[in-house]
Amino acid sequence: MEHPIYHALLFGPPGAGKSTQAEYLMQHWNLAAISTGKLLREQIAAGTPIGLRVREVLARGELVDDALMIEILRAWLAAISPDNGFLLDGFPRTIPQAQALDEILAELHRPLSAVIDLRLSVSEAVHRLGGRRICYGNGPDEIIHINDEAAIARCLERGGLLVQRPDDLPNVIVKRLAVYEAETEPLINYYRARGIAHRVDASGERAQVAARILSAVEGIDHPPPVW
């Protein structure tokens, strides 16, 4: 089944499963998908002129400013084939960034078609992130949940050590969610006023969430995909 070419943004709080959904949507809609963090790392690793500038900025302990980020995004978006859509995760973060992105997309004749706004309750986020552990040692690091007894057993059998990240403590999670909400709500309202923002419940199994995203954006009911 062929789909329209989608130009989309993905928003979601910590624990909403953005990376999982981005990977699925990239395959389902034939999208070039990128997070801004990954984009910066790729530029640095490739040693491009922009990457060298980014390395200098980060080495000074500063944040990459809007002008440089827009320059990187413009180059990335311009290189995407006309036959592919794109999915952006992590940008924009402010209204001025959103306005700058609009200008780039107008130049490239690639207007936004959808903004996916994943929503997760505080209690669900605390359950997901607060129960997350990382298995370190004797193999690649593995993220598991304390409810996954089989994964815990595998970790211990290989001599691994279960560690909780400091930012996964419940009180820290609540603060992270509050910061996300304060930063993101103005952006969602900006896109909602244009009629392209879709609020999607991110609770439940990943296949259920994927089906909700497809239904919201495409306007037709979708069964949960087989992952």
C-alpha positions as CSV (number, residue, x, y, z in Angstrom):
1,M,0.0,0.0,0.0
2,E,1.4,3.4,-1.0
3,H,1.3,6.3,1.4
4,P,1.5,10.0,0.8
5,I,4.9,11.6,1.5
6,Y,4.8,12.7,5.1
7,H,6.8,15.5,6.6
8,A,6.4,15.0,10.3
9,L,7.6,16.1,13.7
10,L,7.5,13.8,16.7
11,F,7.1,15.0,20.3
12,G,6.9,13.0,23.4
13,P,7.9,13.1,27.1
14,P,10.6,10.9,28.7
15,G,9.3,7.3,28.7
16,A,6.8,7.8,25.8
17,G,8.8,5.5,23.5
18,K,9.7,8.0,20.8
19,S,12.7,6.2,19.4
20,T,10.7,2.9,19.1
21,Q,7.9,4.7,17.3
22,A,10.3,6.7,15.1
23,E,11.9,3.4,13.9
24,Y,8.5,1.9,13.0
25,L,7.2,5.1,11.2
26,M,10.5,5.3,9.3
27,Q,9.9,1.9,7.8
28,H,6.1,2.2,7.4
29,W,6.0,5.6,5.7
30,N,9.5,5.4,4.0
31,L,10.8,8.3,6.0
32,A,14.3,9.7,6.6
33,A,14.2,9.9,10.4
34,I,16.7,11.8,12.5
35,S,17.0,13.1,16.0
36,T,19.0,16.4,16.4
37,G,21.3,14.7,18.9
38,K,22.2,12.0,16.4
39,L,22.6,14.6,13.6
40,L,25.1,16.5,15.6
41,R,27.0,13.4,16.5
42,E,27.2,12.3,12.9
43,Q,28.5,15.7,11.8
44,I,31.2,15.5,14.5
45,A,32.2,11.9,13.7
46,A,32.4,12.7,9.9
47,G,34.7,15.7,10.6
48,T,32.7,18.0,8.4
49,P,33.3,21.8,8.6
50,I,30.0,22.1,10.5
51,G,31.0,19.2,12.7
52,L,34.2,20.9,13.7
53,R,32.3,24.0,14.6
54,V,29.9,21.9,16.7
55,R,32.8,20.2,18.5
56,E,34.3,23.6,19.4
57,V,31.0,24.8,20.8
58,L,30.5,21.7,22.9
59,A,34.1,21.7,24.1
60,R,33.5,25.2,25.5
61,G,30.5,23.7,27.4
62,E,28.1,25.7,25.4
63,L,24.9,24.7,23.6
64,V,24.6,24.7,19.8
65,D,22.8,28.0,18.9
66,D,19.8,28.2,16.7
67,A,21.7,29.6,13.7
68,L,24.1,26.6,13.6
69,M,21.4,24.1,14.2
70,I,19.3,25.5,11.4
71,E,22.3,25.4,9.1
72,I,22.8,21.7,9.8
73,L,19.1,20.9,9.4
74,R,18.8,22.8,6.1
75,A,21.7,20.7,4.7
76,W,20.2,17.5,5.9
77,L,16.7,18.2,4.7
78,A,17.9,19.4,1.3
79,A,19.7,16.1,0.8
80,I,16.5,14.0,1.2
81,S,15.2,12.4,-2.0
82,P,11.9,13.9,-3.2
83,D,10.5,10.3,-2.9
84,N,11.1,10.2,0.8
85,G,9.4,12.1,3.6
86,F,11.1,12.9,6.9
87,L,10.5,12.6,10.6
88,L,12.2,15.1,13.0
89,D,12.7,14.3,16.7
90,G,14.2,16.9,19.1
91,F,13.6,19.9,16.9
92,P,12.1,22.5,17.2
93,R,12.2,23.3,20.9
94,T,11.1,26.9,20.8
95,I,8.7,29.0,18.8
96,P,11.6,30.9,17.0
97,Q,13.1,27.5,16.0
98,A,9.7,26.4,14.7
99,Q,9.4,29.6,12.6
100,A,12.9,29.1,11.3
101,L,12.0,25.5,10.3
102,D,8.9,26.8,8.5
103,E,11.1,29.1,6.4
104,I,13.4,26.2,5.5
105,L,10.6,23.9,4.6
106,A,8.9,26.7,2.5
107,E,12.2,27.1,0.6
108,L,12.4,23.4,0.0
109,H,8.7,23.1,-0.9
110,R,8.2,20.5,1.9
111,P,5.5,21.8,4.2
112,L,4.8,20.0,7.4
113,S,2.0,17.5,7.1
114,A,1.8,16.1,10.7
115,V,2.9,16.8,14.2
116,I,2.7,13.7,16.4
117,D,2.2,14.6,20.1
118,L,2.7,11.5,22.2
119,R,1.1,11.8,25.7
120,L,1.9,9.8,28.8
121,S,0.6,10.1,32.3
122,V,3.0,10.9,35.1
123,S,2.2,7.6,36.8
124,E,2.9,5.6,33.6
125,A,6.2,7.5,33.0
126,V,7.3,6.8,36.5
127,H,6.4,3.1,36.1
128,R,8.3,2.8,32.8
129,L,11.4,4.8,33.7
130,G,11.5,4.2,37.4
131,G,11.5,0.4,36.7
132,R,14.2,0.7,34.1
133,R,17.6,-0.8,34.8
134,I,20.8,-1.2,32.8
135,C,22.6,-4.5,32.7
136,Y,26.4,-3.7,32.8
137,G,29.2,-6.2,32.3
138,N,30.2,-9.3,30.3
139,G,28.5,-8.2,27.1
140,P,26.8,-5.2,25.6
141,D,24.8,-2.9,27.9
142,E,21.1,-3.9,27.9
143,I,18.1,-1.8,29.1
144,I,15.6,-4.0,30.9
145,H,12.6,-3.5,33.2
146,I,12.4,-4.9,36.7
147,N,9.1,-6.6,35.7
148,D,11.0,-8.6,33.0
149,E,12.1,-11.5,35.1
150,A,13.6,-13.4,32.2
151,A,15.8,-10.5,31.2
152,I,16.9,-10.0,34.8
153,A,17.8,-13.7,34.9
154,R,19.9,-13.5,31.7
155,C,21.7,-10.5,33.1
156,L,22.6,-12.2,36.3
157,E,23.6,-15.4,34.6
158,R,26.1,-13.6,32.4
159,G,27.6,-11.9,35.5
160,G,26.0,-8.6,34.8
161,L,25.2,-5.9,37.3
162,L,21.8,-4.1,37.3
163,V,22.1,-0.4,37.7
164,Q,19.5,2.4,37.9
165,R,20.4,5.7,36.2
166,P,20.2,8.7,38.4
167,D,17.7,10.4,36.1
168,D,15.4,7.4,36.4
169,L,14.7,8.1,40.1
170,P,10.9,8.9,40.6
171,N,11.5,12.5,41.9
172,V,13.8,13.3,39.0
173,I,11.3,11.8,36.5
174,V,8.6,14.1,37.7
175,K,10.8,17.1,37.4
176,R,11.9,16.0,33.8
177,L,8.2,15.7,32.9
178,A,7.4,19.2,34.2
179,V,10.2,20.7,32.3
180,Y,9.1,18.9,29.1
181,E,5.5,20.1,29.5
182,A,6.5,23.7,30.1
183,E,8.8,23.7,27.1
184,T,6.6,21.8,24.7
185,E,3.1,23.0,25.2
186,P,3.6,26.4,23.4
187,L,5.0,24.5,20.4
188,I,2.0,22.1,20.4
189,N,-0.3,25.0,20.5
190,Y,1.6,26.7,17.6
191,Y,1.0,23.6,15.4
192,R,-2.5,22.9,16.8
193,A,-3.6,26.3,15.5
194,R,-2.6,25.2,12.0
195,G,-4.6,22.0,12.4
196,I,-1.7,19.5,12.0
197,A,-1.1,18.5,15.6
198,H,-2.3,15.0,16.6
199,R,-2.5,14.0,20.2
200,V,-1.8,10.3,20.7
201,D,-2.0,8.2,23.8
202,A,1.4,6.6,24.3
203,S,0.3,4.1,27.1
204,G,0.1,0.4,26.4
205,E,2.0,-1.9,24.1
206,R,4.2,-0.3,21.4
207,A,2.0,-1.9,18.6
208,Q,-1.1,-0.3,20.0
209,V,0.7,3.1,20.1
210,A,1.8,2.7,16.5
211,A,-1.7,1.9,15.4
212,R,-3.0,5.0,17.2
213,I,-0.4,7.2,15.4
214,L,-1.3,5.8,12.0
215,S,-5.0,6.2,12.6
216,A,-4.6,9.8,13.8
217,V,-2.4,10.9,10.9
218,E,-4.1,8.9,8.1
219,G,-7.6,9.4,9.3
220,I,-8.5,5.7,9.1
221,D,-8.6,2.9,11.7
222,H,-5.5,0.7,11.8
223,P,-5.1,-2.6,13.6
224,P,-1.9,-2.9,15.8
225,P,1.0,-3.9,13.5
226,V,2.9,-7.2,13.9
227,W,6.2,-6.0,15.4
